[in-house]
């Protein structure tokens, strides 16, 4: 490889590295008590699940705080509401609950043998869907004109 080609390769490599570094800057993954639960196949007890459940409830509460101002047309709450919703969904995905509900096997009962934990998971999943719908409705409200139509 001649010097100009080697120089060009170094330049392209530097640009790609810089772009990847800047692109990933905001994508910080937070450690969670829910980490690894989605990989477990059987027997997650309520005692084991409690720290993750606390995080899920905290994520729901955080999202609720941001949705209330959106109802009052405070569009400045969209970004924090989107981040809170993303955090909630990532916790739910990490637990494996979404996969359990999409499955046609008995994995839910095997993974979550306690009925109270299964009920909690269903409630959190249901609330996340409702909060996501409310967030979407608030966002659509920004684009509606006075007649309620989206131009």
C-alpha positions as CSV (number, residue, x, y, z in Angstrom):
1,X,0.0,0.0,0.0
2,X,1.5,3.4,-0.9
3,X,1.7,6.3,1.4
4,X,-1.4,8.2,0.0
5,X,-3.6,5.1,0.3
6,X,-2.4,4.4,3.9
7,X,-3.0,8.1,4.7
8,X,-6.5,7.8,3.2
9,X,-7.3,4.7,5.2
10,X,-6.1,6.3,8.5
11,X,-8.3,9.3,7.7
12,X,-11.4,7.3,7.0
13,X,-10.8,5.1,10.1
14,X,-10.4,8.2,12.3
15,X,-13.7,9.7,10.8
16,X,-15.6,6.5,11.4
17,X,-14.3,6.1,14.9
18,X,-15.2,9.7,15.7
19,X,-18.7,9.3,14.2
20,X,-19.3,6.1,16.2
21,X,-18.1,7.8,19.4
22,X,-20.3,10.8,19.0
23,X,-23.3,8.7,17.9
24,X,-23.1,6.5,21.0
25,X,-22.5,9.3,23.5
26,X,-26.1,9.6,24.6
27,X,-26.8,5.9,24.6
28,X,-25.7,5.2,28.2
29,X,-27.1,1.9,29.5
30,X,-28.0,2.1,33.1
31,X,-27.4,-0.9,35.4
32,X,-30.6,-2.3,36.7
33,X,-31.9,-4.8,39.3
34,X,-33.9,-6.2,36.3
35,X,-30.7,-7.1,34.4
36,X,-30.6,-10.8,33.6
37,X,-34.1,-11.7,34.7
38,X,-35.1,-12.1,31.0
39,X,-32.5,-14.8,30.7
40,X,-33.8,-16.9,33.5
41,X,-36.1,-19.8,32.5
42,X,-37.7,-20.8,35.8
43,X,-38.6,-19.8,39.3
44,X,-38.1,-16.1,39.8
45,X,-39.6,-15.5,43.3
46,X,-41.1,-12.3,44.6
47,X,-38.2,-11.8,47.0
48,X,-35.7,-12.0,44.1
49,X,-37.9,-9.8,42.0
50,X,-38.6,-7.0,44.6
51,X,-35.6,-4.7,43.7
52,X,-36.6,-4.9,40.0
53,X,-40.3,-4.3,40.9
54,X,-39.2,-1.2,42.8
55,X,-37.5,0.1,39.7
56,X,-40.5,-0.6,37.6
57,X,-42.8,1.3,40.0
58,X,-40.3,4.2,40.1
59,X,-40.2,4.3,36.3
60,X,-44.0,4.4,36.2
61,X,-44.1,7.2,38.7
62,X,-41.5,9.2,36.8
63,X,-43.5,8.8,33.6
64,X,-46.7,9.9,35.3
65,X,-45.1,13.1,36.5
66,X,-44.2,14.1,32.9
67,X,-47.5,13.1,31.4
68,X,-49.6,15.3,33.6
69,X,-48.0,18.6,32.2
70,X,-48.5,17.3,28.7
71,X,-52.3,17.2,29.2
72,X,-52.0,20.9,30.0
73,X,-50.3,21.5,26.7
74,X,-46.8,21.9,28.2
75,X,-44.8,20.6,25.3
76,X,-41.5,21.0,27.2
77,X,-42.3,17.8,29.0
78,X,-42.1,15.7,25.8
79,X,-38.4,15.0,25.9
80,X,-38.3,13.9,29.6
81,X,-41.5,11.9,29.1
82,X,-40.0,10.1,26.1
83,X,-36.9,9.3,28.1
84,X,-39.0,8.1,31.1
85,X,-41.1,5.9,28.7
86,X,-38.0,4.5,27.1
87,X,-36.5,3.6,30.5
88,X,-39.8,1.9,31.6
89,X,-39.9,-0.1,28.4
90,X,-36.3,-1.1,28.6
91,X,-36.9,-2.4,32.2
92,X,-39.9,-4.4,31.0
93,X,-37.9,-5.9,28.1
94,X,-35.1,-6.7,30.5
95,X,-37.4,-8.8,32.7
96,X,-38.6,-10.8,29.8
97,X,-42.2,-10.0,30.5
98,X,-43.0,-8.9,26.9
99,X,-41.5,-12.2,25.6
100,X,-43.6,-14.1,28.1
101,X,-46.9,-12.5,26.9
102,X,-46.0,-13.1,23.2
103,X,-45.2,-16.7,23.8
104,X,-47.7,-19.5,23.3
105,X,-46.0,-21.7,25.9
106,X,-46.4,-21.8,29.6
107,X,-43.2,-19.9,30.1
108,X,-45.0,-17.2,32.2
109,X,-46.0,-19.6,34.9
110,X,-42.7,-21.4,34.9
111,X,-40.7,-18.2,35.2
112,X,-43.0,-16.4,37.6
113,X,-44.5,-19.1,39.8
114,X,-46.1,-16.7,42.3
115,X,-49.5,-15.5,41.2
116,X,-48.9,-12.1,42.8
117,X,-45.8,-11.5,40.7
118,X,-47.6,-12.5,37.5
119,X,-50.4,-10.1,38.4
120,X,-47.9,-7.3,39.1
121,X,-46.2,-8.0,35.7
122,X,-49.5,-7.8,33.9
123,X,-50.4,-4.5,35.7
124,X,-47.0,-2.9,34.8
125,X,-47.2,-4.1,31.2
126,X,-50.8,-2.8,30.9
127,X,-49.9,0.6,32.5
128,X,-46.9,0.9,30.1
129,X,-49.2,0.4,27.1
130,X,-51.7,2.9,28.5
131,X,-48.9,5.5,29.3
132,X,-47.5,4.9,25.8
133,X,-51.0,5.6,24.3
134,X,-51.4,8.8,26.4
135,X,-47.9,10.0,25.3
136,X,-48.8,9.3,21.7
137,X,-52.2,11.1,22.1
138,X,-50.5,14.1,23.6
139,X,-48.0,14.2,20.8
140,X,-50.8,14.0,18.2
141,X,-52.5,16.9,20.0
142,X,-49.6,19.2,19.2
143,X,-50.3,18.7,15.5
144,X,-54.0,19.0,15.5
145,X,-55.6,22.2,14.4
146,X,-58.6,23.9,16.1
147,X,-61.1,21.5,14.5
148,X,-59.2,18.4,15.9
149,X,-57.8,17.4,12.5
150,X,-54.2,16.6,11.9
151,X,-53.1,18.7,8.9
